Amino acid sequence: MTKPSILVIGRTGQLATSLRDQGGEHVVTVGRPEVDFAAPETLAAAIETYQPDIIVNAAAWTAVDLAETEQEGARQGNHAGPARLAEEAARRGIPFIHVSTDYVFDGRKGTPYLESDPINPVTVYGRTKADGETAVLKAQPQSIILRTAWVYSAHGKNFVKTMLNAGARNPHLRVVGDQRGNPTSSDDLAAVILGIIGTIRQTGWQDSYAGIYHATGAGEATWHELACHALEEAARHGQPMPKVEAITTADWPTPAARPADSRLDNGRLERVFGQKMPDWRDSVARTVRTLLKPEA
């Protein structure tokens, strides 16, 4: 296969970078200005240019707090744009994989969410992502939606890198300890997506593949626990270990409310596609090693 066959929307994001790194010559990543959700004509043009057999939408408005005031931008990035992209995919019979979020839930269930649980987003970001899910599935029945959470990697801007940088400069950090979720490596998520694509190519599209799946790192953590683990791993590579104080959500107010417990259950992903996400602790250790010992 000489031409790219997987078109990924979102050139510079964490997931797009991981997909490009792992997929090699079979993946092409595109972003603005070549593809812009605010310019619908660019979506069709990109598909015609690259002639993919799978489209992955890894682009989104992810500025959770800014979305509270920049609502139209969030709507374009998370709802209207993905819906148009799904329409273009449907017009050409191309299966579509779309990435969504744990923020479609309010975090009050108390146990990990299933795909069948009712959604109740409490932020503009969460509402636009939920609307995007509905619109994508309506526009292109041959769609797979992967809800993920707490994404980090050795590239781009993310919580793990922020903690390592802060820990290298400060002897005392304060990190929220009463929000619980599933830290997810973008490399692990990319591997799962490529595995799903491999299954689709092997069997052809099956209607049973369509719908929503949860795809997060195995295991759970608070932000405080994630920070401590990342910093402990950094200490193994010679970085000073700061004191990490657990604080409450009320101690760190933000414009957009965060779900207190947005853990997701990945069971359907494993049952349908045989894909199992690695434990987040192992993946964080690998990410820290890549950041601090890039030659290793």
TORSELUM-843335 format. One line per field, with one value per residue: x, y, z of N, C-alpha, C in turn. Coordinates in steps of 0.1 Angstrom, whole numbers. Example, Ala and Ser with C-alpha at 12.3 -4.5 7.8 and 13.67 -1.06 7.14 Angstrom:
2
n_east = 132; 128 .
n_north = -57; -22 .
n_up = 78; 71 .
ca_east = 123; 137 .
ca_north = -45; -11 .
ca_up = 78; 71 .
c_east = 132; 129 .
c_north = -33; 0 .
c_up = 78; 79 .
This chain:
296
n_east = 9; 8; -2; -14; -39; -54; -70; -64; -79; -67; -39; -17; -23; -22; -32; -34; -7; 4; -10; 1; 28; 27; 13; 27; 35; 10; -8; -21; -20; -40; -47; -57; -46; -55; -76; -105; -129; -146; -147; -165; -161; -135; -133; -145; -127; -102; -107; -111; -86; -69; -81; -90; -95; -105; -116; -104; -115; -97; -97; -107; -124; -108; -104; -116; -125; -125; -145; -168; -173; -167; -187; -196; -173; -166; -189; -186; -162; -167; -192; -207; -187; -176; -200; -204; -181; -186; -209; -197; -181; -201; -213; -194; -192; -173; -160; -161; -143; -146; -136; -145; -155; -152; -165; -192; -207; -220; -206; -217; -225; -210; -199; -179; -188; -210; -215; -241; -252; -272; -264; -253; -241; -223; -211; -203; -185; -188; -215; -214; -197; -213; -235; -222; -216; -242; -249; -229; -234; -259; -255; -236; -240; -221; -202; -179; -176; -153; -151; -129; -104; -86; -61; -27; 8; 41; 43; 31; 7; -1; -13; 5; 31; 30; 30; 56; 73; 65; 72; 100; 107; 96; 94; 71; 39; 4; -23; -54; -73; -98; -112; -119; -108; -98; -66; -51; -30; -20; -6; -14; -41; -40; -29; -50; -70; -58; -58; -86; -91; -77; -92; -116; -107; -100; -124; -143; -167; -189; -223; -226; -204; -208; -214; -210; -181; -161; -128; -102; -73; -64; -74; -76; -75; -69; -63; -43; -31; -22; -4; 15; 24; 36; 56; 71; 81; 97; 116; 130; 146; 163; 152; 143; 121; 92; 71; 38; 8; -25; -55; -88; -115; -129; -109; -95; -109; -126; -137; -154; -172; -158; -163; -168; -163; -155; -150; -147; -160; -144; -154; -170; -154; -134; -149; -161; -140; -117; -98; -77; -69; -37; -25; -26; -5; 18; 20; 23; 48; 64; 60; 72; 98; 104; 103; 123; 146; 153; 170; 170 .
n_north = -12; 20; 46; 69; 56; 60; 87; 113; 137; 166; 176; 184; 175; 155; 128; 126; 129; 105; 86; 91; 85; 58; 47; 52; 54; 49; 66; 98; 130; 158; 193; 226; 252; 236; 217; 228; 231; 253; 260; 244; 234; 226; 201; 181; 185; 176; 149; 141; 146; 128; 103; 83; 51; 49; 73; 92; 112; 132; 157; 185; 210; 216; 232; 234; 252; 277; 272; 278; 305; 310; 298; 293; 287; 263; 248; 246; 232; 208; 198; 208; 208; 181; 167; 175; 164; 137; 135; 138; 116; 96; 100; 90; 64; 57; 43; 58; 71; 86; 107; 111; 121; 117; 137; 138; 128; 134; 127; 116; 90; 70; 46; 30; 43; 29; 24; 25; 40; 69; 101; 132; 160; 186; 209; 234; 224; 196; 194; 201; 181; 159; 165; 163; 136; 125; 137; 128; 100; 100; 111; 94; 62; 42; 45; 48; 57; 67; 72; 89; 98; 121; 125; 120; 124; 121; 142; 174; 194; 186; 171; 154; 162; 189; 185; 173; 194; 214; 201; 200; 226; 234; 229; 222; 212; 216; 196; 186; 163; 150; 143; 117; 95; 80; 79; 83; 72; 87; 73; 46; 48; 53; 30; 12; 23; 18; -10; -15; -6; -24; -47; -40; -39; -65; -80; -66; -39; -43; -41; -44; -32; -5; 25; 35; 34; 29; 40; 40; 43; 14; 8; 33; 67; 96; 131; 139; 114; 106; 127; 122; 96; 101; 119; 104; 85; 102; 110; 86; 89; 109; 134; 160; 151; 166; 177; 167; 180; 170; 186; 200; 201; 225; 241; 247; 264; 265; 278; 260; 233; 202; 167; 147; 120; 103; 78; 53; 23; -2; -24; -31; -25; -44; -67; -65; -58; -70; -55; -43; -19; -8; -8; 23; 31; 18; 30; 57; 56; 48; 71; 91; 82; 84; 112; 121; 105; 104; 91; 65 .
n_up = 0; -10; -8; 17; 39; 60; 72; 93; 113; 128; 132; 149; 175; 205; 202; 174; 168; 180; 165; 139; 144; 150; 129; 106; 72; 63; 75; 73; 87; 91; 94; 104; 82; 62; 67; 81; 104; 105; 79; 58; 32; 30; 42; 25; 4; 14; 18; -8; -18; -4; -4; 16; 33; 58; 82; 109; 134; 153; 162; 182; 202; 230; 252; 281; 301; 288; 269; 283; 279; 252; 234; 208; 194; 206; 200; 172; 170; 183; 177; 153; 133; 134; 127; 101; 89; 93; 77; 52; 51; 52; 27; 10; 18; 38; 67; 100; 127; 157; 183; 217; 250; 286; 299; 291; 311; 344; 366; 390; 394; 409; 404; 377; 345; 321; 285; 280; 300; 311; 298; 311; 308; 324; 317; 291; 273; 277; 269; 242; 232; 237; 221; 197; 195; 191; 167; 149; 149; 137; 112; 100; 99; 100; 121; 148; 180; 204; 237; 257; 283; 304; 289; 282; 272; 258; 242; 232; 251; 284; 315; 328; 318; 326; 354; 358; 349; 368; 391; 389; 394; 418; 453; 466; 458; 450; 445; 430; 448; 449; 427; 404; 380; 348; 338; 306; 281; 251; 232; 238; 233; 206; 196; 201; 184; 159; 161; 160; 135; 120; 125; 112; 86; 82; 85; 71; 72; 99; 110; 137; 148; 151; 170; 204; 225; 254; 261; 278; 299; 318; 352; 379; 391; 412; 404; 421; 428; 403; 397; 418; 411; 386; 394; 412; 395; 379; 398; 400; 379; 386; 391; 414; 441; 449; 477; 476; 479; 487; 476; 477; 453; 457; 467; 444; 423; 392; 360; 346; 358; 371; 366; 395; 396; 370; 360; 335; 320; 302; 291; 268; 246; 247; 245; 219; 200; 210; 222; 247; 271; 284; 318; 335; 351; 342; 317; 323; 335; 313; 297; 312; 313; 286; 283; 301; 297; 269; 252; 259 .
ca_east = 0; 17; -8; -21; -52; -61; -70; -66; -81; -61; -25; -7; -28; -16; -36; -30; 8; 6; -14; 11; 41; 25; 8; 37; 31; -4; -16; -18; -27; -43; -53; -59; -58; -59; -89; -110; -144; -153; -148; -169; -156; -121; -135; -146; -114; -92; -111; -109; -71; -62; -88; -88; -106; -110; -113; -104; -115; -90; -97; -118; -122; -106; -103; -128; -129; -127; -157; -179; -176; -165; -195; -197; -161; -167; -199; -180; -151; -171; -205; -210; -176; -176; -212; -202; -171; -193; -217; -188; -177; -212; -215; -185; -192; -161; -162; -157; -140; -147; -131; -153; -150; -159; -173; -206; -213; -220; -197; -224; -229; -203; -192; -176; -199; -212; -219; -256; -257; -276; -255; -258; -230; -226; -203; -205; -176; -194; -227; -210; -192; -225; -242; -214; -218; -255; -249; -221; -241; -271; -250; -229; -243; -209; -193; -174; -173; -145; -150; -116; -103; -73; -51; -14; 17; 54; 43; 19; 5; -9; -11; 18; 42; 29; 35; 70; 79; 63; 80; 114; 110; 90; 95; 58; 28; -9; -30; -67; -74; -112; -117; -114; -110; -89; -55; -50; -19; -24; 0; -22; -54; -37; -28; -64; -77; -52; -63; -99; -91; -72; -103; -125; -102; -100; -138; -152; -176; -201; -232; -224; -193; -213; -218; -201; -172; -152; -114; -93; -63; -69; -71; -82; -67; -72; -53; -32; -24; -15; 8; 25; 31; 45; 68; 79; 89; 107; 126; 139; 155; 171; 145; 139; 107; 85; 59; 26; -4; -39; -64; -102; -120; -132; -96; -90; -121; -124; -150; -162; -172; -153; -170; -161; -160; -159; -144; -154; -159; -140; -158; -175; -142; -127; -158; -163; -128; -106; -88; -75; -60; -28; -26; -21; 7; 29; 21; 29; 62; 70; 60; 82; 111; 107; 106; 136; 157; 148; 179; 168 .
ca_north = 0; 31; 59; 69; 50; 65; 102; 117; 151; 170; 174; 186; 170; 143; 115; 126; 126; 91; 78; 92; 78; 43; 42; 54; 59; 46; 76; 112; 139; 171; 203; 240; 257; 226; 213; 237; 229; 265; 261; 230; 229; 220; 187; 173; 186; 167; 135; 138; 146; 116; 91; 73; 41; 52; 86; 93; 126; 134; 172; 189; 221; 209; 242; 232; 265; 287; 269; 284; 318; 309; 287; 290; 280; 249; 241; 243; 222; 195; 193; 211; 203; 166; 163; 177; 154; 124; 135; 136; 101; 88; 102; 82; 50; 56; 43; 70; 69; 99; 106; 119; 124; 113; 148; 137; 124; 144; 122; 113; 76; 64; 34; 33; 44; 20; 32; 26; 49; 82; 112; 145; 169; 198; 220; 237; 215; 183; 194; 201; 168; 150; 168; 158; 121; 122; 142; 119; 87; 102; 114; 83; 50; 34; 53; 43; 68; 63; 81; 87; 107; 124; 121; 125; 118; 127; 154; 183; 200; 177; 172; 148; 171; 200; 181; 171; 207; 221; 194; 203; 239; 238; 218; 219; 213; 213; 190; 182; 149; 145; 140; 104; 91; 70; 85; 76; 75; 88; 61; 34; 50; 52; 15; 6; 27; 11; -23; -15; -4; -37; -56; -36; -43; -80; -86; -57; -33; -50; -32; -46; -24; 9; 29; 41; 26; 36; 36; 47; 35; 5; 13; 46; 75; 110; 139; 138; 101; 106; 135; 115; 85; 107; 125; 94; 80; 112; 109; 75; 94; 119; 147; 161; 147; 176; 174; 169; 181; 168; 196; 197; 209; 238; 248; 251; 267; 267; 283; 249; 222; 190; 156; 142; 106; 101; 66; 46; 9; -5; -38; -33; -24; -57; -78; -64; -57; -77; -45; -40; -8; -11; -1; 37; 33; 14; 39; 69; 53; 48; 84; 98; 77; 91; 126; 124; 98; 102; 82; 51 .
ca_up = 0; -12; -4; 30; 38; 72; 73; 107; 114; 140; 128; 160; 188; 211; 196; 160; 167; 183; 153; 129; 148; 150; 116; 96; 59; 60; 82; 70; 96; 85; 103; 99; 75; 51; 71; 91; 107; 102; 64; 54; 19; 32; 46; 12; -4; 20; 16; -22; -20; 2; -7; 27; 35; 72; 87; 123; 139; 166; 164; 191; 211; 243; 262; 289; 308; 278; 263; 290; 273; 238; 232; 194; 190; 211; 192; 158; 171; 189; 173; 139; 125; 133; 120; 87; 85; 93; 65; 40; 52; 48; 13; 3; 24; 45; 81; 107; 141; 164; 197; 226; 263; 299; 303; 288; 323; 355; 377; 402; 395; 420; 398; 364; 336; 309; 274; 281; 311; 306; 299; 317; 308; 333; 311; 277; 266; 277; 261; 228; 228; 237; 208; 186; 194; 185; 153; 141; 147; 128; 99; 94; 108; 101; 130; 161; 189; 215; 248; 265; 294; 310; 280; 284; 263; 258; 233; 234; 264; 292; 329; 332; 315; 335; 368; 357; 348; 380; 402; 387; 398; 430; 463; 471; 448; 455; 434; 434; 452; 451; 414; 401; 366; 342; 330; 293; 272; 237; 225; 240; 226; 191; 193; 201; 172; 148; 162; 155; 120; 115; 125; 102; 73; 81; 84; 64; 82; 104; 117; 151; 152; 152; 183; 214; 233; 263; 258; 288; 306; 328; 365; 382; 399; 413; 399; 431; 426; 390; 399; 427; 404; 376; 400; 417; 383; 376; 409; 397; 368; 391; 393; 428; 445; 457; 485; 468; 489; 481; 479; 472; 441; 462; 468; 431; 415; 377; 354; 343; 368; 367; 372; 406; 394; 356; 356; 324; 319; 289; 287; 254; 237; 247; 240; 204; 192; 216; 225; 261; 273; 294; 331; 334; 358; 333; 306; 328; 337; 300; 292; 320; 308; 273; 285; 309; 292; 255; 244; 264 .
c_east = 9; 11; -14; -35; -60; -59; -74; -68; -76; -46; -16; -11; -21; -19; -32; -15; 11; 2; -4; 24; 39; 21; 17; 31; 17; -13; -11; -27; -28; -49; -54; -46; -63; -73; -94; -125; -152; -154; -152; -163; -142; -122; -136; -133; -103; -95; -108; -94; -65; -68; -86; -99; -111; -107; -114; -105; -109; -89; -109; -114; -120; -103; -115; -133; -133; -141; -169; -183; -175; -174; -196; -185; -162; -178; -193; -170; -156; -184; -207; -200; -176; -188; -210; -192; -178; -202; -209; -184; -188; -215; -206; -184; -179; -164; -155; -155; -139; -144; -140; -147; -158; -168; -187; -214; -211; -211; -204; -228; -223; -196; -189; -188; -198; -216; -234; -261; -262; -266; -261; -246; -233; -218; -207; -197; -183; -207; -224; -205; -204; -233; -235; -215; -231; -255; -241; -228; -253; -266; -243; -231; -231; -199; -191; -170; -165; -145; -137; -115; -89; -61; -38; -4; 31; 54; 31; 18; -5; -5; 2; 30; 42; 34; 50; 78; 77; 72; 95; 117; 105; 91; 81; 47; 15; -18; -44; -68; -88; -119; -111; -117; -99; -78; -53; -39; -24; -18; -9; -35; -51; -36; -41; -71; -71; -56; -77; -100; -86; -84; -113; -120; -102; -114; -147; -161; -187; -210; -230; -212; -197; -216; -207; -194; -164; -138; -105; -83; -69; -65; -77; -73; -74; -61; -41; -24; -17; -3; 19; 32; 40; 58; 77; 87; 100; 119; 135; 149; 163; 165; 141; 124; 101; 75; 47; 14; -17; -48; -78; -105; -123; -120; -90; -101; -117; -137; -159; -161; -166; -161; -162; -156; -164; -152; -153; -151; -156; -145; -162; -164; -135; -136; -159; -150; -116; -95; -88; -65; -50; -31; -19; -8; 19; 31; 27; 44; 70; 71; 71; 96; 114; 110; 119; 148; 154; 157; 177; 158 .
c_north = 12; 45; 58; 64; 54; 80; 106; 132; 156; 168; 174; 180; 158; 130; 115; 123; 111; 82; 79; 85; 63; 38; 44; 59; 57; 57; 90; 120; 152; 180; 216; 245; 247; 221; 221; 235; 241; 268; 247; 225; 223; 205; 178; 173; 177; 153; 132; 138; 133; 103; 80; 62; 41; 66; 86; 108; 127; 149; 175; 203; 215; 219; 243; 245; 276; 285; 276; 298; 318; 297; 283; 283; 265; 241; 237; 231; 208; 190; 195; 205; 188; 161; 164; 167; 141; 123; 132; 121; 93; 88; 93; 67; 47; 54; 54; 67; 83; 98; 116; 118; 118; 125; 149; 133; 134; 139; 118; 99; 69; 51; 38; 33; 34; 29; 34; 35; 63; 92; 124; 154; 182; 210; 222; 227; 201; 183; 194; 188; 158; 152; 163; 143; 118; 126; 132; 106; 88; 104; 102; 71; 41; 42; 46; 55; 62; 74; 78; 98; 110; 121; 128; 118; 125; 139; 162; 187; 191; 177; 165; 156; 183; 197; 179; 185; 215; 215; 197; 217; 243; 226; 214; 222; 210; 208; 184; 167; 143; 144; 127; 101; 81; 77; 76; 81; 76; 78; 49; 36; 48; 37; 8; 10; 20; -4; -25; -14; -17; -47; -53; -40; -58; -86; -78; -50; -42; -40; -33; -37; -10; 12; 34; 31; 35; 31; 44; 38; 27; 10; 27; 54; 89; 118; 139; 125; 101; 115; 128; 104; 91; 112; 115; 87; 89; 112; 97; 79; 106; 133; 148; 157; 158; 170; 177; 168; 179; 179; 192; 205; 223; 247; 253; 253; 269; 271; 272; 238; 210; 178; 150; 128; 102; 88; 59; 31; 5; -18; -40; -33; -37; -68; -77; -65; -64; -67; -42; -30; -12; -3; 13; 39; 29; 24; 53; 67; 54; 63; 93; 94; 84; 105; 129; 117; 94; 93; 68; 44 .
c_up = 0; -7; 10; 29; 50; 73; 87; 107; 128; 140; 141; 174; 193; 204; 181; 159; 170; 171; 142; 132; 146; 136; 104; 83; 55; 67; 76; 80; 90; 96; 97; 93; 64; 54; 82; 92; 103; 87; 58; 41; 20; 36; 34; 4; 1; 17; 1; -25; -16; 0; 3; 26; 49; 75; 102; 127; 153; 169; 173; 197; 225; 255; 271; 295; 298; 270; 270; 284; 258; 232; 217; 189; 194; 203; 178; 159; 175; 184; 157; 130; 123; 126; 105; 81; 84; 80; 52; 40; 47; 33; 4; 8; 31; 60; 89; 121; 147; 178; 206; 240; 275; 304; 299; 300; 334; 366; 390; 404; 407; 416; 384; 354; 324; 297; 274; 292; 305; 307; 305; 319; 316; 328; 297; 269; 266; 269; 246; 223; 228; 224; 196; 184; 187; 170; 144; 138; 137; 114; 92; 103; 109; 109; 143; 169; 201; 225; 256; 275; 298; 302; 282; 274; 265; 249; 236; 248; 272; 306; 334; 330; 324; 349; 368; 357; 362; 391; 401; 393; 412; 440; 469; 461; 455; 443; 439; 437; 453; 438; 409; 386; 361; 333; 317; 285; 258; 228; 226; 233; 211; 188; 193; 188; 160; 148; 157; 140; 114; 115; 114; 88; 71; 78; 74; 75; 86; 112; 132; 157; 156; 166; 192; 222; 242; 261; 266; 293; 317; 342; 367; 391; 402; 406; 408; 429; 413; 391; 407; 419; 394; 382; 407; 406; 379; 386; 406; 386; 373; 393; 408; 430; 454; 467; 476; 477; 481; 486; 474; 460; 445; 464; 455; 421; 401; 371; 351; 354; 362; 373; 383; 404; 380; 351; 345; 324; 305; 284; 273; 244; 236; 241; 224; 196; 198; 220; 240; 263; 285; 307; 330; 340; 350; 322; 310; 330; 323; 295; 299; 315; 295; 274; 292; 304; 277; 247; 248; 255 .
